[in-house]
Amino acid sequence: MSKFPKMNFHTHTTFCDGKESTESMIQAALAKDFTRLGFSGHCFNDFRPQDVEVWCMSPEGTEQYIAEVRALAEKYQDGIEIFCGVEQDFCASTSTEGFDYVVGSVHYVEKGGMYYCVDESPEILEWSIKEGFGGDPYALTKRFFEQEAEVVQKTNATFIGHFDLVTKFNEGNRFFNSMDQRYRHAALTAMDALMETGRPFEINTGAMYRGLRKEPYPSVQLLKDLHERKGEILLSSDSHDGASLGFAFEEIAKLAKEIGFRRVKVLSKDGLEDFIL
């Protein structure tokens, strides 16, 4: 059986759109014998401040979040190593100072000053394709991956979050065919650009936990493409509740080994280090 790290660095709490408090998530991690846990609250979306009501932190909430994570890291230091990170949206211009690490993510496709969310609901995605891209899903995915190609440059990400999030509601190719050359070209062009940054791509099991996808982000095909390019990976459960922490990590570690990956990256106080599978 493959080894896998009992750690997660993509974790949300009630400070943003998570379902449980910071301390509750730590206690859930301890119950699962985790040795490290990183929190990554959604940054304040200064380009869409109304998102505070839906899923991101407010400026004041961000300060409270940092203070609480730091205090709990000290409280639980003998049992688990706690990191205070942020999930920084591509479209945001808020500061990432004061955080241990950054998850760089694309949630919106910007066009003509409008921000079209790709992961809010199937209905919003369908509306976005029609309203913003003339009904052409490949025009939307092309724009998504154009932004994805620059996510490290824009956010100074420590690792790349859910690379193909645009497929969240596309199970069974509901909106587009992920093997279509238009989609593939856009995705691989972004992957090649991100490879130059040296940042690892997370293998994210969050949508699998929610029953929205049968595969992680990136898809199995894109993980094969990433391995061919000698890319690096990091396991993530994108957890919004304690039960999801480390979801399917054994399965995903086995998949990664079958594809050819022999190590994953994990966070340490000194930065990223290797964990041998």
C-alpha positions, 0 to 999 in steps of 0.5 A: 500500500502506498504511503501518504502524508497525513497533512493538508494545506488547503483548508477552509473554516467559518472565516470564509466558506468553511463549515467548521471553526478553526479549532474544530478543524485542528481537532479533526486533524488530530483525530486523524493523526495528522502531523501538519495542517495548513489553513488557507482562507479565501482572500478578500475579493477586492474586485467583488467585495460582495463575495464576503457574503458568500465565501471570502474573508473580509479585511477585518475577518482576515486580521482575526483569522491570522490572529486566531490561527497563530494563537491556536498554532501555539496552543496545539504546538505539542500535537500538530504543526499549524501553518497560516496561509491564504488562498489568493484569487487571480483577480484579487489585488489584496496583500499576501504579507503575513502568511506562511504560504499562498495557494494560487487559484483562478475562480473567475474568468474576467472579460470586459470588466465582468467576472464570471465565476466558474465554480459557483453552480452549474447554472452560473457556469452555463449563464457565463458561457452564454452571457460572456462568451457567446455560447462558446464553452471553449472560449471560456475555457481558453480565457480561464487557462490564459489566467491560469498560466499567470496565476503564480506571477499574479499571486506569488503562489507557493503551489497551484490550486485546482488547476482545472477548476473550470471542470467542476460541473463538467462531469460527463462532459456536460458543457464541453469535451475535456479531450477536445483539442481546443480545451487540451491546447489551452490547458497544456499551454497554461501548464507549460507556462506554469512549469517554468515557475517551478511551483508544484500543482496540488492534486485536489480531492475536494470535488471528489469528496462532494460527489461532483467529480470522479477524478481529482483536479487536475484530471488523470489525463492532465496528471499524465501530461504533468508527469511527462513534463516532470512537474511536481505535485502536492496532495490536497483535500481542499477541506471545508469540514473535518470529515474531508481532511485527507479524503482519498489520499491513499487512493490518490497516492496510489494513482500518482505512483501508477502515473510515475510520480515518486514523491509529493511536496509538503510544507515545512517551516523551511518551505517545501520539502519532498515526501517519498511515496 
